[in-house]
């Protein structure tokens, strides 16, 4: 099932041409209840990351901030802000496509989602459709360097 939901996150990541292509979905009892993609440039909002957008939508649908029994699928390893939001929303499981060696805080630079300092820890699955997720980013930055974006 992880690959099915990651494919949806990849599809969502491709939604915007002018944003770094990161997509996220929140799944609750087999149903996608939150979708998000990066919208920082579009919304002029530094917090408009894919994960935050998906978490907000899922919270609205469930009617509360606790996303217990949910799984978050994201094409790129979450940053510190998003990892904090995952912990704070009590998401029990996170599935990551590609790792982010520059900003990732779910195992690369730090591991906020598995820190014993917090009262909530997240089970993480790494590398689901990793090549597809990584190629989205490589193509985007290649096109950006070549002036195609």
N, C-alpha and C positions, 0 to 999 in steps of 0.2 A: 504493500500500500504506500510506502514511503515514496517510491518512484512516481506514482500517480500524482500525489500532491505536490512533489517537487516539480513535476512537469507543468503543473498549473502555476506555480511560483515563477518558473521560467517564462511562461506565456505572459504573465502579468509584468515581468521585468521588461519585456519588449514593448510595453504599452507606450512609453514616452521616448521620443527620439533624442531629446535634448538633455536628458538626465542620465546619471550613471545608472546602468541597467541592473537594479537590484529589485527582486520581487519577494513577497512574503504572503503566506496564507496561514490562517488560524483554523484548525479543524477541531470540532467538538462532536463527539458521537458519530463520526463518519461523515459529517457535513461541514463544508467550508462556511464559516460564519464571519470571517474577516479577510479582506484582501488589501494589499498595499504595494505601492511601488514608490521609488524615490520621487519626491516632488519639491526638493529644496529650492531649485532654480525657479520653478513655476510659481510656487507660493511665496518665494522670498522668505523662507522659514528654515532655520538651521535644524529644527527638530522634525522636519517632514521626511523622515527616513521610512523606508518600506515597512519595517517592523512596527514602528510607532503607529503608522496609518492603519495597519492590519489589527493591531491590538485595540486601537480606539473603536474601530468598526465592530470587532468581536464583543467588546465591553458594552457597546450600545445594544447589540442584539441580545446579549444575555441579561442585560439590565443591571450590571454591577461590574466592579473593577477586578474582582477575583476570577481569573480564568482557569479555575480548577478543572481538571479532566480535559484540558485542551492540549493540542500539540501545535507548535509554531514551526513552519517550514520556511526557510529563508535561503536564497541563492548564494549569499555571501555572509561570512561570519560577522555577527553583530559587533558594533563598536561599544565603547564603555556606556554611552547613554542608553543604547538599545538593550544591552545586557542588563543594565540596572532596571529598565522598564520590564524586562522579562521576569526578573526576580521579584520586583514589586507587584506585578500582576499575578504572581503565584502560578505561572505556567509550569507544569511539571516536566514537560518534554520539549526539546528543541532539536530540529533536524537541519543540519547545515550542508549546503552544497560545497562551495569553495571556501578555503581559508583565506584570511586577510592578514598577511604578515606585517602590514604597516599600522593597522588600526584595530585589528581583531582582539576582542576581550572575552572570548569564550574558549581560550586555549592557546592562542598565538602569542600575544604580548602579555596578557593577563588572563585570569579565568574567574571573572566575577560570578558567573552562574554556578560555580562549584566551590565558592569560597566558604570555609567554615566560619567566617566572621559574620555571615548573614544567617537569618533564621529559616531561609528557604534555599534549597539547592535544586538544580535542574539536571535531569538526565539528558545527555547530549549524544546524538548520533552524527558522525562526521562523514563527509565524502559521498553523499548521495547525489548521483549524476554530476559529480565534481567536474569532469571534463566539459560538459555542456555549460555549466554555470561559469566556469573560468573563461571559456571561449567568448561568452557574451561580453565580459569585461575587456578582454584582449582586443576584440573587434571594435568596441566602442572607443577605447583609447587610441587605437591605431587610426580610426577614422577622424578622431579629434585632432591628432597630430598632423594628419594629412589635409586638414581643413575641410573635411566633408561634413562636419557638424558645426 
